[in-house]
Amino acid sequence: MQLKQALTAAIDTLTANAVGSPRMNAETLLMFVLHSDRAYLYAHPEYELTADEQARYDEAVAERSTGKPAQYITGHQEFWGMDLIVSPAVLIPRPETEHVIETVLELARTKQAPRIVDVGTGSGCIALALAAELPWARVEAVDISPAALEVARANAARLQLDHRIIFQQRDLLAGAPAATYDVVVSNPPYVPESEPEKAQREVREFEPKVAVFAGESGLEVYRRLVPQAHEALKPGGWLVVEIGYSIERAVHELVKDWAEVRITPDLQGIPRVVAARR
Ligand SMILES: C[S@@+](CC[C@H](N)C(=O)[O-])C[C@H]1O[C@@H](n2cnc3c(N)ncnc32)[C@H](O)[C@@H]1O
């Protein structure tokens, strides 16, 4: 089958299975199968797929039709200009998490050699972006999931940042040394188990539960992390957390006694990052 026909057939299949953005998904999966870029797809519509390429494309389209995110099929996601490996063991890094990076950079740039810990590192996206941007920072990254840490370590090695980050399996900051860090940063799970529909179906069904859900209210991880971070931060140090839709007030309440609180909205104007100074 020719490339353009294969694309059209894939778009029809994805549309029939109610997959959003069917053209973009069909193109992404074809680029993955052909190891090509988008320009190649447009320049070579007549290219005849080999039997092997066709079989792999059909398989990828069938998988995507079940709702499995394209990133878990291709194994890649871009974040902060870096190509990251992702697997179903980690949350797919989201563009809005880049606001967390911007906030930390603003707060940490003036420090000589800031000590930073990324809590719930997942793919490692936050720790890796900060290590890349802040060459003098000492960066640690923790996660409760050994499988996630494996992915984060692999990303660090691929990006040649493995000598810059210490990865550790840990339950949040339990047992962390007191008054040690300049920045505690986290994008914790925050979907309430009582309202799973607050996450999209693809997220609920395919992304790791431990990365998405946080107890009945969705606030359980913040409730444990805020006092632990207060303990682990140096005086004047910052806690920077991503927040989900509609929990700004509840998270603000948890840090209301801190020295200073700053809230940053995302590009849609939704409060997205809470920064609190010890
Ligand atoms: C929302 S994901 C964020 C992943 C990544 N930092 C990002 O921004 O894409 C939350 C992460 O926290 C981890 N996590 C959940 N509970 C934890 C706990 N009690 N201690 C440490 N990590 C935890 C999960 O395994 C998951 O990797």
The ligand as an ORCA input file, in Angstrom:
! r2SCAN-3c Opt
* xyz 0 1
  C       2.033     13.016     38.505
  S       3.427     11.920     38.431
  C       4.703     13.088     37.998
  C       5.876     12.497     37.262
  C       6.854     13.557     36.738
  N       7.457     14.291     37.820
  C       6.150     14.506     35.796
  O       5.977     15.680     36.150
  O       5.771     14.082     34.688
  C       3.683     11.600     40.147
  C       4.858     10.701     40.496
  O       4.895     10.580     41.919
  C       5.221      9.252     42.267
  N       4.693      8.997     43.620
  C       3.412      8.756     44.006
  N       3.342      8.581     45.329
  C       4.607      8.736     45.800
  C       5.192      8.670     47.112
  N       4.440      8.425     48.187
  N       6.526      8.860     47.229
  C       7.294      9.119     46.137
  N       6.796      9.189     44.883
  C       5.473      9.000     44.710
  C       4.579      8.403     41.186
  O       5.207      7.139     41.099
  C       4.782      9.285     39.943
  O       5.990      8.968     39.296
*
